[in-house]
């Protein structure tokens, strides 16, 4: 993670750049070039999109001065251009975005993530012999509604999913938050060392949350 006060984060002052970096669809086309050199062909392959679509998006990003040509490689019959983001990290002030409220921005940007979560969760539930909703009294006396997602799919892939409203003392919450961050960091480190092409590697959605609910 880049420290926010490290000096390596560029603060966006241009509304067009802010729009491209906060729109989920546009940002996907920018990701391959962030702090990494890529050709249009490499970026299209990484995203699994049409080459002409990638070319169109590259022109938009270049016009907005979010990416630049880093080098040209001469090949027989054509020249291959390589692009990279102008800066390695960006901060986009909310005031430059087109969203009316912070909640609206979070909803729009979170929709693709939660859509993936729902699909993955439903897929895991379908592997269960008795998938459906369970409603019962929990140990703490509250009513629990759950799907009892399996711990391991028939394919052998592990699953871990739980959520509930917890009442915690501040000290306990601080300790649990620290433990969750360690788990997340462990996942990030393992992901860095994994190769997507390895048949033993599978893509997972790893999320953590411990949020104080507003009164």
C-alpha positions as CSV (number, residue, x, y, z in Angstrom):
1,X,0.0,0.0,0.0
2,X,1.2,3.5,-0.8
3,X,1.3,5.8,2.3
4,X,-1.0,8.8,1.5
5,X,1.7,11.2,2.7
6,X,4.6,9.6,0.8
7,X,4.7,12.3,-1.9
8,X,4.3,9.7,-4.6
9,X,0.5,10.2,-4.9
10,X,-0.6,12.7,-7.6
11,X,-3.7,14.8,-6.7
12,X,-6.0,15.1,-9.6
13,X,-7.1,18.6,-10.5
14,X,-8.7,18.0,-13.8
15,X,-12.5,17.0,-13.9
16,X,-12.1,14.9,-17.0
17,X,-9.3,12.8,-15.4
18,X,-11.5,12.5,-12.2
19,X,-14.4,11.3,-14.3
20,X,-12.3,8.6,-16.1
21,X,-10.7,7.4,-12.8
22,X,-13.9,7.1,-10.8
23,X,-16.2,5.6,-13.5
24,X,-15.9,1.8,-12.9
25,X,-15.9,0.9,-16.7
26,X,-13.4,3.6,-17.7
27,X,-11.1,2.7,-14.8
28,X,-10.9,-0.9,-16.0
29,X,-9.2,0.2,-19.2
30,X,-6.8,2.4,-17.3
31,X,-5.7,-0.4,-14.8
32,X,-3.3,-2.3,-17.1
33,X,-1.2,0.9,-17.6
34,X,-1.0,2.0,-14.0
35,X,2.6,2.1,-13.0
36,X,3.2,-0.6,-15.6
37,X,4.3,-0.5,-19.3
38,X,1.9,-2.2,-21.7
39,X,1.2,-2.3,-25.4
40,X,-2.4,-2.0,-26.6
41,X,-2.3,-5.7,-27.5
42,X,-1.0,-6.7,-24.1
43,X,-3.7,-4.6,-22.4
44,X,-6.5,-6.0,-24.5
45,X,-5.3,-9.5,-23.7
46,X,-5.2,-8.8,-20.0
47,X,-8.7,-7.4,-20.0
48,X,-10.0,-9.9,-22.5
49,X,-11.5,-7.3,-24.7
50,X,-11.5,-6.5,-28.5
51,X,-8.3,-4.8,-29.8
52,X,-10.3,-2.0,-31.5
53,X,-12.1,-1.3,-28.2
54,X,-8.7,-1.1,-26.4
55,X,-7.3,1.2,-29.1
56,X,-10.3,3.5,-28.7
57,X,-9.9,3.6,-24.9
58,X,-6.2,4.3,-25.2
59,X,-6.9,7.3,-27.3
60,X,-9.3,8.6,-24.7
61,X,-6.8,8.0,-21.8
62,X,-4.0,9.6,-23.8
63,X,-6.1,12.7,-24.7
64,X,-6.9,13.1,-21.0
65,X,-3.1,12.9,-20.2
66,X,-3.5,9.9,-18.0
67,X,-1.2,7.7,-20.0
68,X,1.8,8.4,-22.2
69,X,4.0,6.7,-24.8
70,X,7.1,5.3,-23.1
71,X,8.8,3.7,-26.0
72,X,8.4,2.5,-29.6
73,X,9.5,-0.9,-30.8
74,X,10.2,-1.2,-34.5
75,X,8.8,-4.4,-36.0
76,X,8.7,-5.4,-39.6
77,X,5.8,-3.6,-41.2
78,X,4.6,-1.8,-38.1
79,X,5.6,0.0,-35.0
80,X,4.5,-1.1,-31.6
81,X,3.9,1.6,-29.0
82,X,4.1,1.0,-25.3
83,X,2.1,3.1,-22.8
84,X,2.3,3.8,-19.1
85,X,0.4,6.0,-16.6
86,X,1.8,9.5,-16.2
87,X,1.8,9.0,-12.4
88,X,2.2,5.8,-10.3
89,X,-0.7,6.7,-7.9
90,X,-3.6,9.1,-7.9
91,X,-5.9,10.8,-5.4
92,X,-9.2,12.1,-6.8
93,X,-10.9,14.7,-4.6
94,X,-14.7,14.0,-4.3
95,X,-15.5,17.6,-5.3
96,X,-14.1,16.9,-8.9
97,X,-16.4,13.9,-9.4
98,X,-19.8,13.9,-11.0
99,X,-21.5,12.2,-8.1
100,X,-24.1,14.1,-6.0
101,X,-23.2,12.4,-2.7
102,X,-20.5,10.2,-1.3
103,X,-23.0,7.4,-1.0
104,X,-23.8,7.6,-4.7
105,X,-20.1,7.2,-5.6
106,X,-19.7,4.2,-3.3
107,X,-22.8,2.6,-4.7
108,X,-21.8,3.1,-8.3
109,X,-18.2,2.0,-7.7
110,X,-19.2,-0.9,-5.5
111,X,-21.8,-2.4,-7.8
112,X,-19.4,-4.5,-9.9
113,X,-17.7,-5.8,-6.8
114,X,-21.0,-6.7,-5.1
115,X,-22.4,-8.2,-8.3
116,X,-19.4,-10.5,-8.4
117,X,-19.8,-11.3,-4.7
118,X,-23.5,-12.3,-5.3
119,X,-22.7,-14.5,-8.3
120,X,-19.8,-16.2,-6.4
121,X,-21.9,-16.7,-3.3
122,X,-24.9,-18.1,-5.2
123,X,-22.5,-20.5,-7.0
124,X,-21.2,-21.7,-3.7
125,X,-24.7,-22.2,-2.3
126,X,-25.7,-24.3,-5.4
127,X,-23.0,-26.8,-4.5
128,X,-24.9,-27.6,-1.3
129,X,-27.4,-30.5,-1.1
130,X,-29.8,-28.3,0.8
131,X,-29.3,-24.8,-0.2
132,X,-31.9,-22.4,1.2
133,X,-32.6,-20.0,4.0
134,X,-32.3,-21.0,7.7
135,X,-33.9,-18.9,10.4
136,X,-33.2,-19.7,14.1
137,X,-32.2,-18.2,17.5
138,X,-28.5,-17.6,17.8
139,X,-26.4,-18.3,20.9
140,X,-26.5,-14.6,21.8
141,X,-30.3,-14.7,21.7
142,X,-30.8,-12.8,18.5
143,X,-32.5,-14.1,15.3
144,X,-30.1,-15.5,12.8
145,X,-30.9,-15.8,9.1
146,X,-28.3,-17.7,7.1
147,X,-27.7,-19.9,4.1
148,X,-25.1,-22.1,5.8
149,X,-22.7,-21.9,2.9
150,X,-20.5,-25.0,2.6
151,X,-16.9,-24.8,3.9
152,X,-15.5,-26.6,0.8
153,X,-17.0,-27.0,-2.6
154,X,-17.2,-30.5,-4.3
155,X,-14.3,-29.3,-6.5
156,X,-12.2,-28.9,-3.3
157,X,-12.1,-25.1,-3.4
158,X,-12.5,-23.6,0.1
159,X,-15.2,-21.1,1.0
160,X,-15.5,-18.7,4.0
161,X,-18.4,-16.3,4.3
162,X,-20.1,-14.9,7.3
163,X,-21.7,-11.7,8.3
164,X,-23.6,-10.5,11.4
165,X,-24.3,-7.4,13.5
166,X,-21.9,-7.6,16.4
167,X,-21.9,-5.6,19.7
168,X,-18.3,-5.1,20.7
169,X,-16.3,-3.1,23.3
170,X,-13.9,-0.6,21.6
171,X,-10.8,-2.6,22.8
172,X,-12.2,-5.9,21.3
173,X,-13.1,-4.1,18.1
174,X,-9.6,-2.7,17.7
175,X,-8.1,-6.2,18.2
176,X,-10.5,-7.9,15.8
177,X,-9.8,-5.1,13.2
178,X,-6.1,-5.8,13.5
179,X,-6.6,-9.5,13.0
180,X,-8.7,-8.9,9.9
181,X,-6.1,-6.6,8.4
182,X,-3.4,-9.3,9.0
183,X,-5.5,-11.8,7.2
184,X,-6.1,-9.4,4.3
185,X,-2.4,-8.6,4.0
186,X,-1.6,-12.3,4.0
187,X,-4.0,-12.7,1.1
188,X,-2.4,-9.8,-0.8
189,X,1.1,-11.3,-0.3
190,X,-0.1,-14.7,-1.5
191,X,-1.8,-13.2,-4.5
192,X,1.5,-11.4,-5.5
193,X,3.3,-14.7,-5.7
194,X,0.6,-16.6,-7.5
195,X,0.5,-17.0,-11.3
196,X,-2.9,-16.9,-13.0
197,X,-1.7,-19.4,-15.6
198,X,-0.9,-22.0,-12.9
199,X,-3.7,-24.7,-13.1
200,X,-3.6,-24.9,-9.3
201,X,-4.4,-21.2,-9.0
202,X,-8.0,-20.0,-8.7
203,X,-9.4,-16.5,-8.5
204,X,-11.1,-15.7,-5.2
205,X,-12.9,-12.6,-3.9
206,X,-11.4,-11.6,-0.5
207,X,-13.2,-8.9,1.4
208,X,-13.1,-7.8,5.1
209,X,-15.3,-5.4,6.9
210,X,-15.7,-4.1,10.5
211,X,-17.7,-0.9,10.3
212,X,-19.2,1.1,13.2
213,X,-22.9,1.4,12.3
214,X,-24.1,5.0,12.5
215,X,-26.6,5.6,15.3
